[in-house]
Amino acid sequence: PAGSSRQPASGAGSGCGGGKRQPLTIIRAGNMLTKFESKSARVKGIAFHPVRPWVCSSLHNGVIQLWDYRVGTVIDRFEEHDGPVRGVDFHLHEPLIVTGGDDYKIKVWDYKLRRCLFTLLGHLDYIRTVQFHPNATQFPWILSASDDQTLRLWDFQKRSCLSVLTGHNHYVMCASFHPSEDLIVSASLDQTVRVWDTTGLRKKQLGGGGGMDFPGMQENGSSRNAGSSAAAATALNVQAELFGTNDVVVKYVLEGHDRGVNWAAFHPTLPLLASAADDRQVKLWRMSETKAWEVDTLRGHANNVSCCLFHPKQELVVSNSEDRSIRVWDVSKRVGVQTFRREGDRFWILAAHRSQNLLAAGHDSGMIVFKLERERPASANGPGDKLYYVRGRELFCHDYARATGGSSGVDVPIASIRRVGQQAQTDGIGSGPRFLSYNMHNPTEGNVLVCSDVDGGCYELITFSLTNAGGSVTDGKRGSCMGPGVFLGRNRFAVLDRNKREIVVKNLNNETTKRVSAPVPNVDCLFDGGASGRIILRADDRAVLFEVQSRRVIGELTAPKIKNVVWSPDGTKVALLCKYGVVIANRQLEQLCSI
């Protein structure tokens, strides 16, 4: 069958289908909101911890790494598998990890005890994926998929095999439980996706049946001895190995891919499926009670598609591929809305966090944990008890002074913000405003600069009445910039020219009044300087306090990876919020302390 050059049980497969494929030419990397990046051997399996800021990666060299992605450190390593480890999963409530490898073994680990508790044996070839049941307290089940062309369900408390699911006639590349229904989906290099119904097994388990029934065997009450019980169990296992069982039945067989299918995933709430295959396509499928059918095909990948999943929070499908890209697709419009590229590394696996807006992707030289877009809204404090912020395409003023009952205040809509960028297909993956600045120097009217990173950076100046908020709004004053804009006085503001890296001063009519060369090289961001006419420049790992009119550097200090600047109400102190700490300085930018 297409999609693999590896014959069953021979040699270590390197591709998604096990075969060796020709590398693509190197393409330029794209941008994403990366929260964490690791360097390691090829990552074949990834799982997020349901609560802690941990991600577990299983590697092609046989090592399992447990990372804290918030601080970027390895918490632990587990090394008992012989050969690549392709599948990994966290238990929802207990301190357990399950892994499956090319040594045909499924291992269950206790990460608190830091050791392997037991090994489940039975598969006859590489194990591709392993997963705990989503309701693991009620169903202590593990699902595994293997190149031996079967799926297996295991009871990890009894350490026994519950069911062997046969029907695929090539490697089973992945299998996963439905998050809430009695369904399993599997994908195979036989070019099919199968949906299995586990209702029979669930009823048997909840009904007190201790494992699988063996047709033709009858209970002899208390006279049945241990020997006959053991013989029945042995016969049962033999039957399960040879013929499978009827506790789990095939509900649908989905055919439509032209090459081997590498991945299939359920939608968390809707009756939808997504599948990814070596035909370079991602397909969407819909299910009813009686049938399943193909809805659409998402085309764009230039090589085998390794993995795909539905975004847990948005109506998006995310896929990755050996073409070194991660692609994001709009489920309702069925178009691509984002592409992230990486130089030199093929992607193999994707994972989504259960509750947070986090994704992880494994590639040839490690993994990345990322978000598709920033969740923190663009916001800025205004005069008095007011906070200006952007929600969707609207600028709001949250008035804390008008708080009533249990609310923190009242939201007053100020103005609509134009849509920026070329991503007209969606309302917004990554195209929302990034920065917002309020003009504290102007007591007579409201001035807000809304800045976005889209298309290299742009700003919009919105002017409105402070007495009749939302009444008279003047907008349409727009331009290009790099990073946030800063108000210098009552009627002027500064932006950074994204090409020349010059400081451009403009009036409220959006007319350029002055251009000032930056006093230091590599300036990439402007921040509020705490007083009229002053700005803080970010350059490499330094912050420079600069007076625009006199073109004078007032102060300078080291502050790596500055994200934001906050001044005290009286303007005597400033906190430089960095990625890994906070630096506090006085108004001359002389450091007082750091945290």
N, C-alpha and C positions, 0 to 999 in steps of 0.2 A: 504493500500500500504506500501511497504517496506520503511524503513528509518525514521519512526516516530511512537512513541507510543502515541502521543498527539492527542486527538480527537478535531475536530474543535471547537474553542471558549470555550475551557475549560482549566483553569489554566495557569500559566506562563510557557512557554516552555523554557528549558535551553539548548537544543542541537541545532545543525544547523537545524535539522528537527523538533526541538521542544522537542524531547524525551530525557529522561535521559539515558546516556550511561555509561558503566563501565569504570573507569579510567585505563589508561595503566600503566605499571610499569615505574618508573622514569628512563629516559635515560640522558646521559651526554650532556650538552649544547655544541653547535658548536660555531664557531667564525663568525662574520660578521662585516662589517664596520658600526658600530652603531653610528648615529649622535645624537640621542636623545632617552631617555627612560622615560616613565611615569609609576607611580604606581597609580592604581585606581581600582574601581570595574571592572567586565568583560566588555571589549570593544566589542560592536557588530557592530558599524558602524564607518567609518573613511572617511574624505574628506580633501584634500589639498586645501588651498587657491590658486587661479591661479597665483597670483603675490607675495603677502606678505609671509614671512616665517612662516605661520600659518598652523596648522592642527587641525581639529575639530573631536572630538571623542564623540560618543553617547554610553551611558553606560547601563548596565543591571539594574542598580538601578534607572534609569529615569533621570539622570543628563546628560547634554550636556556640554562638556568642550572645550573651545577654548584655544589652546596652541600656544606659540611662540617656535618652536622647535629649533631655533638658540640659544636662551638663556635659554631655559628650564623652562619657567614660564607660569602659567595659566593667560591668559588675561581676561577671563570672564567665567561665568557659567550661564546656562539657565536651570530652573527647573520648568516646568509647566506640563510636561507629567506625567501621572499616570501609572507607570509600565515601563518596559524596553523600550528603544528607540533603534531600530535596523537599521534605515536608516537615513543618513545625507548627505547633498550636499551643496556646495557653488555656488552661482550665478557667472557667468563669469565676469560680469561688475558692477553689483549693490551690495550694502552692505547687501546681503540677504543670509540667511541660511534656508534650508528646512529640516524638520525632520519628521519621521513617527514612531509611537510607538504601543505598545500593547494595548493602550487605544482607538484604531481604528482612531486616529486623525492624520492629517497632519498639521503641524504648520509651518508658514513662519515667520522668525525672521529678524529684522533689527539689525545687530550687532553694528552699530553706535549709534542708539537710545537705544540699549541694552534692547529690549523688543520684545514680540510676536506681530506681526501686525494683523494676522488673522489665523483662523483654518478652514481647509477644511474637511467637514464631508461627509461620504457616504460609506466608507468601513465598512464591517460587522464583521471583525475579525482582528487579528494582522496585522500590516503593516511591511513588511520585508525590502523593499528598497524604496527610493525616489531619484529622479534625475531631475535637471533642464535640459531643452533642450540645447544641445551644442551651438546652434545659438539662444540664449535666447532673443536677441534684436528683432529678426524677429518673433520668435515663443515663446511667454511667457507661455511655457508649463511646467508642472511637470508630470513626469511619476511615478506611484506608483505600487507596487506589494503587494499582501495580501494573508493571509491564507483563505480569503473568496473565493479563487479560481479564482479571477479576477485581471486584470491589469486595471488601470484607467489613463486617460489623463485629466489633469486639465489646465484651463486657469487661471494663478494666478493673472492676472490683473483684469479680470472680476470675479474672485473668484468662478468659476463655473466648473462643470464637462463637458468635451468635448466628451469623449467617454469611454465606458466600454468594455473591451476586455475579452470576455468569450471564453472558449474552454478547458482550463485545468480542470481536475477533481480531483485535490488535491491542497494543499497549493502551491501558487506561491512564490518561495523562493527568486527570484531576477528578475529584469527587467532593461534594459538599452537601451538608444538610440545608434544608430550607429553614430560615430563622424561626418560623412559627407553625408550619404545617408538617404533616407526616410525609415529607417528600425528600428525595435525594436527587441531585443532578450529577451526571458524569459525562466526561468528554474523552474521546478516543481517537487514535490514529486510524481507526476503521472508517473515519469521516462522518461519524454520527455523534449526536448528543442524546443521551437517554435520561428520562425522568422515571424514578422508581418510587413506588408507593410502599411506605413502611407501616401502614395501619395495622396489618396482621401481626407484625412483630411487636408493635406497641401494645396491642391488646393482650397478646400472649404474656408479655413481661408484666404488665399491670395486673393481669389475671392470675399471677402467681405461678405461671408455668416456668419451671427452672431450666430454661434452655429450649432447644428445638425438640419437637415431637418426632418420634421415629415410627413411620407407618408400619402397622402389623405387630407392634409390640404392645402388650397389655400389662396393666398393673396387676400384681398378685397380692395386693394388700401388704400386710406386715411380713408375709412369708418370703417376700422378695429379698434375696440376700445381696450382700455387697458385690459379690462376684458377678451376678447377672446384671446388676446396675452398671458396673464398670464395662461389661461386655456391650450393653446397650449403648453406652456413651461412645465406645470405640466404633461400633457399627454406625452410629449417628454421624460421627466425624467423617468416616469413610464416605458415607452417602453424601454429606455436605460437600466434601472435596470433589466428588465425581459429578454430581448432578445439581448442586445448589439446593435451595429450599424454597418453599412457596410462602414463607413468611413475608418476603419482600418481592413484589411483582413489578414488572415493567409497565409503566402507565403510557408513556409516549416514546417513540423513536423519532428524533428530528433529523431529517436528511436535507442537505442543501449545500453544504460545503464541498468544494471540489478536491480538497486535500485533507490531510489529517487535522483533527481538531485538538488544540492544545489546552483550551480552557473553556469552562462554562460556569455561569454564576446566576443565582436567583436575584430578582429585585427584592429589596427588604419588605415591601408592602404590597406592590402590585403584582398581578399574575404575568410577569414578564421574565424572560431569560435573555442573557447575552452570551455569545460564544465567540471565540477567537481561534483562528486556524492558520495553517500553512499556506492557504490560498490568499493570504494577505488581507483577509476581510474580517470584519466584526459584524456578526448578524444579530438582529433582535427578533425574538420569538414571543408570541402570546399564547397563554394556556387558558382553556376553559375546563369544565368538569370532564368533558368527553374527548377533547382533541387539543392539539397544539399546532400552530402554523407560523410560518415565517412572516414577519412584519416588514422588515427592511434590511438592507445591507449598507454598512458604513465602509466606504472605500477611501484609502489615502495612505495607508502604510505601504512601504516599499520592500518589505521582507516579511518573513514569518511573524505572525502576531502571537506573542508568547502568553499573554494574560489579559484579562479584562474584568472589570467589576462595575457595579452601579455605585455611584457616589451616595453615601448614606444620608446626606442632608439635602442634596439638590438633584434635580432631574437630569443627571449627566451620566454618561458612561465614560470611564477612563480605561485606556488600553495602552499596552506597551509592546515593543517589538524588537526583533533583532536588527531593525533598521536604525537603531540607536535613538529612537524617539518615544516619548509619551504623548499620546493624543487624547484630547477631551472632546466629547461629542454631546450635543444637545439631544436628549431622548425625544422630545416632542417635535422639534423641527428636523431632527435627523441629519444634522450637519456638523462638521468639525468646527470647534470654536477656539481651540488652543492647541499649540504644538510646542513641546519642550524637546530640544535636541541635546545630545551629549556627544562629545568627541570620543571616538575610539572604543566606547563600551556598549555592548549589546545589552538590552534589558531582558530580564527573564521572569520576574515575578512582581506582583502588586499586592498591597494589603491596605485595608481601610480601618481606621479606629472605630470602635463601636459607638462612641458617644461624642468624641471630639472631631473637629473638622481637619483631620490629619490623614495623610496618605503616605505610604512608603513604597519604594521601588528598589529592587535588587538588580545589579548589573555585573559586568565582568570584573570590576575592581572594587566592589563595595556596595553600599546602599545609601539612599537619601530618604530623609523624612521631610515632607513638604506640605504646603497648603497651596490650593489653586489661586487663592486671593486673600488679601488681608481682611480680617474680620473686624478689627478695631476701626470705628468710623472716624473720618476726618472731623476734628472738633477744635474749638478754641474758646477760652473764657472771654466773656464780654464785660462791660461795666456793670457794677452791682451784682446781683445774684442771677446772672444770665450765662447760659452756655449755648454757643452756636455749634450746630453739628449738621452733618449730611446724612440723610436716610433715603436710600433709593436715588431718585432724581430730584429730591427736594432739600432745600436749606431750611432748617428749623431753628427757632430760638426756644430753649427750655428755660422757663422763668421759675426759679426756685421760690421767689417771693410770693408766688400765687399758689403755693402748696395748700391742698385741702385734704382732710381725711387722711387716708393712708398713702396718698400720692406724694411724689417728691416735688411736683410742680406741674406747670402747664406747658404743653408744646404749642408754639405759635408758628405756623408756616410763614416763611419769609418770601421765598422765590423758588421757581423751578430752575434746575441746572441743565444746560444743554448736554446732549449725549456726545461724548468725545470718542475719537478713534474710528477705525474701520470695521469694528466688530459689530456690524449692524444686525447680525443674526440673533444675538442674545442681548439681554439687558445687562449684561454685565460681568462676565467672568474677567476679573482683573482690570476692568475699565473704570471702576469707581474712583472718585477723588481720593487722593492720598493725604493732602495737607490742607489745612484751613487756617488763615490768619485773620485776626480782627484788629481794626485800627483803633487802639486805645488813645491815640493822640487827638482824635477828632470828637469833641463832645456834642457837636450839633447834628451829626447824621451818622448812620451806620455804614461802614465800609468793610467788606469781607473779600479776601482773596481766596478763591478755591483753586487748588493746583492738583494736577493729575500727572502720573508717569506715562500715560498712554502716548504712543507715537513720539517718543523722545522727550516728552514733557510739555505741558501747556498750562496756562492760568486763565481764570475768568474773574473779573472784578465786578462785584455786585454792590450797588449803593442803594440804601433804603432809608426811610424815615424812622427815627427812633420813637416818635410819638404815635405813629399810625403804622405799626409793623405789619407788613404784608400789603399795605395799601399802595403807596407809590414806590415802585422798584425800578431802578435803572440798571440795565445790564448791557450785554453786547460788547463790552470792552474786553478783548481777549488777545492772547499772544502766546508765543512759545517761551519756555523757561526750563531750567534744570532744578528740580527740587522745589522747596517752598519759597513763596514770596514773603517779603518782610516790609511792614510799614515803617518809614523813617520819620514821618511827621504828619501833621494834620492833612496835608494834601499831596503827599508823595510816597511812593513805595519803590522797593528795589527787587529785581529778579536777577538770576544768574543766566547769562547768555550761554546756551548749551553748546555752541560751537567754539566761541572764542574764550569762554570762561571769564568774561568780563562782567563787572557789576553794572547793571543798567538801571538808572534811576528814571522813573516816570511820574507824571502828575496824574490826577484822578480823571483826566480826559484821555488817559492812555497814551500821552505824547511823551516821547523820550526827551528828557532834559539834560542828561549827563551820562557819559560812559566812563567808568573808572576801572583801570587795570587792577587785578587782584595783587596784593602785596607779596603773596607767596604763591608758588606753583601748585598745581593739582587740586585747586579748590573745586569741590563737587557739591557743596550745599551751603545755604545761608540760613542763619537763625536770628531771632530777635536779640538785639544788643542791650536791652534793658533801659535805654534812654534814647531820646530823639537824636537821629542822625547816626546811631551806632548799629553795627551788625556783628554777629559772630560768624566767622568763616570756618568751615570744616575742610581741612586739607590733610590727607593721609591720616595719621594718628594724632593730629594736633588741632587745637581750637585757637583761633586768632581773633581777638577783639579789635575791630577796625572802625575808625571814624571816617565816614565817607567824605564829608565836606573838606576836611583838612588832609585827607588821605594819609592818616597817621595810624600806626599800629600802637594800641594802648597796652595790650597785654597778650600773653601767649602761654599756653600750657599743654602738656601731653594728656590726651584723653582718647584712647583707642575705640573705634567703632561707635561714635556718638550717634544716638538715635533721636534725641530730643533735648531741648533746653527749657528749663523752667526758672523764672525769676521770682524772688520773694515779692510780696505786695509793695514793700517800700523801695524795691530796686537796689538794695544793698548787697544782696547775695544771689548767686545763681547756682543751680544744680544742673550739671551736665549728665544726662542719662545715657550711659553707654550700654553696650550689649551685655557686658559681664560685670558692671559696677556703676557706681555713682561718684562723680567728682564734684565737690562743693567749693566755690571760689567767691571772692568778693567782687565788687563792681569794676575793679581794675583787672579782673581775671587772674588774680593771685590765688593760688590754691590754698584752701583752709584745711580740707581733709578729704579723704576718699573712703568709700565703702565697697 
